[in-house]
């Protein structure tokens, strides 16, 4: 696993603790039994092929943006299920920095007909099995966290469980590390190449009413041109109704992963979804 001496390393310290605790409470044999009884996998790839739309995220908070609006978080599962532009739901299962859990993913999976992505800092085979045991249909694998061999191994195990994987990249070098046969790629505009200080500044700026997130760079979406021709392309982070059409029309993405815009919207999650829908007409 890569080390970066950035906020990602800080998050991983807590992610390892969460993994250790999960393994203590629920050993792998118990997970395998849960996975065998889990509901059938819903294809994330098929959902993305059905037409441009959102992978809509659920989280309680984030390192860069702070607390989401509780009413929006509570309304999100039903709103996402009803929305015609939501293709899948992303659940950020990290507890320490995002306030979520595997149990929350399981609860959300039970009330939607759409594929559910486990979005987390996944670096161990146990976490992949855990995702399937709790009903996830796909997982996130981060190219800035994992080396090529680790991604290849975890992807193989993911496919053994019939799940899809979304490979998150930030640049051409990371794209080149993704294993052959990968289908779903995400280009993330959010940088992890800074320490917690810049994330704290971004959080304070949002809380004071700023509209610009200093931890994202939407120019990164240009990197999508270097993805394989058959790739299903997902734009991640920093996307709002006024930028969504460009993601589709100028950059040629198949979907956008959107969370903060929906979960912090003052007018509520339904109204923000309607704004995205209107922008895509």
C-alpha positions as CSV (number, residue, x, y, z in Angstrom):
1,X,0.0,0.0,0.0
2,X,1.3,3.5,-0.9
3,X,2.2,6.1,1.7
4,X,1.7,9.8,0.8
5,X,2.4,11.8,4.0
6,X,-0.9,13.6,3.4
7,X,-4.4,13.6,4.9
8,X,-4.9,10.2,3.2
9,X,-2.3,8.7,5.6
10,X,-4.1,10.3,8.6
11,X,-7.4,8.7,7.5
12,X,-5.8,5.3,7.0
13,X,-4.6,5.2,10.6
14,X,-8.3,5.2,11.7
15,X,-9.4,3.0,8.8
16,X,-6.9,0.3,10.0
17,X,-8.3,0.6,13.5
18,X,-11.8,0.1,12.1
19,X,-10.7,-2.9,10.2
20,X,-9.1,-4.5,13.2
21,X,-12.2,-3.9,15.3
22,X,-14.4,-5.4,12.5
23,X,-12.2,-8.5,12.3
24,X,-12.4,-8.9,16.1
25,X,-16.2,-8.6,16.2
26,X,-16.9,-10.6,13.0
27,X,-14.2,-13.0,11.8
28,X,-14.0,-13.9,8.1
29,X,-15.9,-17.3,8.4
30,X,-18.9,-15.4,9.8
31,X,-18.7,-12.9,6.9
32,X,-18.6,-15.7,4.4
33,X,-21.8,-17.1,5.8
34,X,-23.4,-13.6,5.6
35,X,-22.2,-13.2,2.0
36,X,-23.7,-16.5,1.0
37,X,-27.1,-15.3,2.3
38,X,-26.8,-11.7,0.9
39,X,-29.2,-10.5,-1.7
40,X,-28.2,-11.0,-5.3
41,X,-25.8,-8.5,-6.8
42,X,-27.2,-5.7,-8.9
43,X,-24.9,-4.6,-11.7
44,X,-23.4,-1.2,-11.4
45,X,-22.1,-1.4,-14.9
46,X,-25.5,-2.1,-16.3
47,X,-27.0,0.8,-14.4
48,X,-24.3,3.2,-15.8
49,X,-25.0,1.9,-19.3
50,X,-28.7,2.9,-19.0
51,X,-28.0,6.5,-19.6
52,X,-26.2,9.5,-18.0
53,X,-27.1,10.0,-14.4
54,X,-25.9,10.3,-10.9
55,X,-24.3,8.0,-8.4
56,X,-25.8,9.8,-5.4
57,X,-23.9,9.5,-2.1
58,X,-24.9,9.3,1.5
59,X,-22.5,10.3,4.3
60,X,-22.9,12.2,7.6
61,X,-19.9,14.4,7.2
62,X,-16.6,14.8,5.3
63,X,-13.1,16.0,6.2
64,X,-13.3,18.8,3.6
65,X,-16.9,19.9,4.1
66,X,-17.8,19.1,7.6
67,X,-21.3,18.1,8.7
68,X,-24.0,17.4,6.1
69,X,-27.5,18.6,6.8
70,X,-29.2,15.9,9.0
71,X,-32.6,16.3,7.3
72,X,-31.0,15.8,3.9
73,X,-29.1,12.7,5.0
74,X,-32.3,11.3,6.4
75,X,-34.3,12.0,3.3
76,X,-31.6,10.8,0.9
77,X,-32.4,7.1,0.6
78,X,-36.0,7.6,-0.4
79,X,-35.2,10.6,-2.6
80,X,-32.5,8.7,-4.5
81,X,-34.7,5.7,-5.0
82,X,-37.5,8.0,-6.5
83,X,-35.2,10.1,-8.7
84,X,-35.1,9.2,-12.4
85,X,-31.6,10.5,-12.8
86,X,-30.0,8.5,-9.9
87,X,-28.5,5.3,-11.3
88,X,-26.9,4.0,-8.2
89,X,-26.2,4.9,-4.5
90,X,-22.8,5.4,-3.0
91,X,-22.6,4.8,0.8
92,X,-19.4,6.0,2.5
93,X,-18.9,3.4,5.2
94,X,-16.0,4.9,7.1
95,X,-17.0,5.8,10.6
96,X,-14.1,8.0,11.9
97,X,-14.2,10.6,9.2
98,X,-17.6,10.2,7.5
99,X,-19.8,9.1,10.4
100,X,-21.2,6.0,8.7
101,X,-21.0,2.2,9.0
102,X,-21.6,-1.1,7.2
103,X,-24.9,-1.4,9.1
104,X,-26.0,1.9,7.5
105,X,-25.1,0.5,4.1
106,X,-27.2,-2.6,4.8
107,X,-30.2,-0.5,5.8
108,X,-30.0,1.6,2.7
109,X,-29.6,-1.4,0.4
110,X,-32.8,-2.8,1.9
111,X,-34.9,0.2,0.8
112,X,-33.6,0.7,-2.8
113,X,-33.8,-1.2,-6.0
114,X,-30.6,0.5,-7.3
115,X,-27.0,-0.8,-7.1
116,X,-25.2,0.2,-3.9
117,X,-21.5,1.1,-4.0
118,X,-19.4,0.7,-0.9
119,X,-17.2,3.8,-0.9
120,X,-14.4,3.5,1.6
121,X,-10.6,3.2,1.9
122,X,-10.4,-0.5,0.9
123,X,-7.0,-2.1,1.1
124,X,-7.7,-5.6,2.5
125,X,-9.6,-8.7,1.2
126,X,-11.7,-8.7,4.4
127,X,-13.2,-5.4,3.4
128,X,-14.3,-6.7,0.0
129,X,-15.9,-9.7,1.6
130,X,-17.5,-7.4,4.2
131,X,-19.0,-5.3,1.5
132,X,-20.7,-8.3,-0.1
133,X,-21.8,-9.7,3.3
134,X,-23.7,-6.4,4.0
135,X,-25.3,-6.3,0.6
136,X,-23.0,-4.0,-1.4
137,X,-23.1,-4.5,-5.2
138,X,-19.8,-2.7,-6.0
139,X,-16.7,-1.3,-4.2
140,X,-14.3,1.6,-4.7
141,X,-10.6,0.8,-5.3
142,X,-8.3,3.9,-5.1
143,X,-5.3,4.0,-7.3
144,X,-3.7,6.6,-5.0
145,X,-3.9,4.2,-2.1
146,X,-3.1,0.8,-3.7
147,X,-0.3,-0.3,-6.0
148,X,-0.9,-2.2,-9.2
149,X,-0.5,-5.7,-7.6
150,X,-2.9,-4.8,-4.8
151,X,-5.5,-3.5,-7.2
152,X,-5.2,-6.6,-9.4
153,X,-5.6,-8.9,-6.4
154,X,-8.6,-7.1,-4.9
155,X,-10.3,-6.7,-8.2
156,X,-9.9,-10.5,-8.8
157,X,-11.5,-11.2,-5.5
158,X,-14.3,-8.6,-6.2
159,X,-15.1,-10.3,-9.4
160,X,-15.1,-13.7,-7.7
161,X,-17.9,-12.3,-5.5
162,X,-19.7,-11.1,-8.7
163,X,-19.4,-7.4,-7.7
164,X,-18.2,-4.5,-9.8
165,X,-15.3,-2.2,-8.9
166,X,-15.0,1.5,-9.5
167,X,-11.3,2.4,-9.9
168,X,-10.7,5.9,-8.7
169,X,-7.8,7.8,-10.3
170,X,-6.5,11.3,-10.4
171,X,-4.0,11.3,-13.2
172,X,-2.6,9.3,-16.1
173,X,0.0,7.6,-14.0
174,X,-2.7,6.1,-11.8
175,X,-4.8,5.1,-14.8
176,X,-1.9,3.1,-16.0
177,X,-1.8,1.2,-12.8
178,X,-5.4,-0.1,-13.1
179,X,-5.5,-3.8,-13.9
180,X,-6.4,-5.1,-17.4
181,X,-10.1,-5.9,-17.7
182,X,-11.2,-3.0,-15.5
183,X,-14.4,-1.5,-16.8
184,X,-15.5,1.3,-14.5
185,X,-13.1,4.2,-13.9
186,X,-13.7,7.3,-11.7
187,X,-11.7,10.5,-12.2
188,X,-11.7,12.3,-8.8
189,X,-11.3,16.1,-8.8
190,X,-10.5,16.1,-5.1
191,X,-6.9,16.1,-4.1
192,X,-5.5,14.1,-1.2
193,X,-2.0,15.6,-1.8
194,X,-2.4,18.0,1.1
195,X,-2.4,17.8,4.8
196,X,-5.3,18.2,7.2
197,X,-4.7,21.9,7.5
198,X,-6.0,22.6,4.0
199,X,-9.0,20.4,4.6
200,X,-9.7,22.2,7.8
201,X,-9.5,25.5,5.9
202,X,-11.9,24.3,3.2
203,X,-14.3,23.2,5.9
204,X,-14.2,26.5,7.7
205,X,-14.7,28.3,4.3
206,X,-17.8,26.3,3.6
207,X,-19.2,26.9,7.0
208,X,-18.7,30.7,6.5
209,X,-20.7,30.5,3.2
210,X,-18.0,30.1,0.6
211,X,-19.1,28.4,-2.6
212,X,-15.6,27.3,-3.8
213,X,-14.0,24.1,-2.5
214,X,-10.3,24.6,-2.4
215,X,-9.7,20.8,-2.2
216,X,-11.1,20.1,-5.7
217,X,-9.9,20.9,-9.2
218,X,-12.5,20.4,-11.9
219,X,-9.8,20.6,-14.5
220,X,-8.8,17.0,-13.5
221,X,-11.9,15.8,-15.4
222,X,-9.9,16.4,-18.6
223,X,-7.9,13.3,-17.6
224,X,-10.9,11.2,-18.7
225,X,-9.7,11.5,-22.3
226,X,-6.9,9.0,-21.4
227,X,-9.2,6.3,-20.2
228,X,-9.6,3.1,-22.3
229,X,-12.2,3.4,-25.2
230,X,-14.6,0.9,-23.6
231,X,-14.4,2.5,-20.1
232,X,-17.5,3.5,-18.2
233,X,-16.4,6.9,-16.9
234,X,-17.5,8.5,-13.6
235,X,-16.7,12.0,-12.6
236,X,-16.2,12.4,-8.9
237,X,-16.3,15.3,-6.4
238,X,-17.0,19.0,-6.6
239,X,-20.0,18.7,-9.0
240,X,-23.0,21.0,-8.8
241,X,-26.1,21.5,-11.0
242,X,-24.3,24.3,-12.9
243,X,-21.3,22.1,-13.8
244,X,-23.1,18.7,-14.5
245,X,-23.9,19.3,-18.1
246,X,-20.3,20.0,-19.0
247,X,-19.3,16.7,-17.3
248,X,-21.6,14.9,-19.7
249,X,-21.4,17.0,-22.9
250,X,-17.8,18.3,-22.9
251,X,-16.0,15.5,-21.1
252,X,-18.1,12.5,-22.2
253,X,-18.6,10.9,-18.8
254,X,-21.3,8.3,-18.2
255,X,-22.1,9.4,-14.7
256,X,-21.2,11.8,-11.9
257,X,-20.8,10.8,-8.3
258,X,-22.4,13.6,-6.3
259,X,-22.7,13.8,-2.5
260,X,-22.0,17.1,-0.8
261,X,-24.1,19.2,-3.2
262,X,-27.1,17.1,-2.4
263,X,-26.5,16.6,1.3
264,X,-25.8,20.3,2.1
265,X,-28.4,21.9,-0.1
266,X,-30.4,24.4,1.9
267,X,-33.5,23.8,-0.2
268,X,-33.4,20.1,0.6
269,X,-32.2,17.0,-1.3
270,X,-35.3,16.7,-3.5
271,X,-35.0,20.2,-4.8
272,X,-31.3,19.8,-5.5
273,X,-32.0,16.6,-7.4
274,X,-34.6,18.5,-9.4
275,X,-32.0,21.2,-10.2
276,X,-29.6,18.5,-11.5
277,X,-32.5,17.0,-13.5
278,X,-33.3,20.4,-15.0
279,X,-29.6,21.0,-15.9
280,X,-29.4,17.8,-17.8
281,X,-32.4,18.4,-20.0
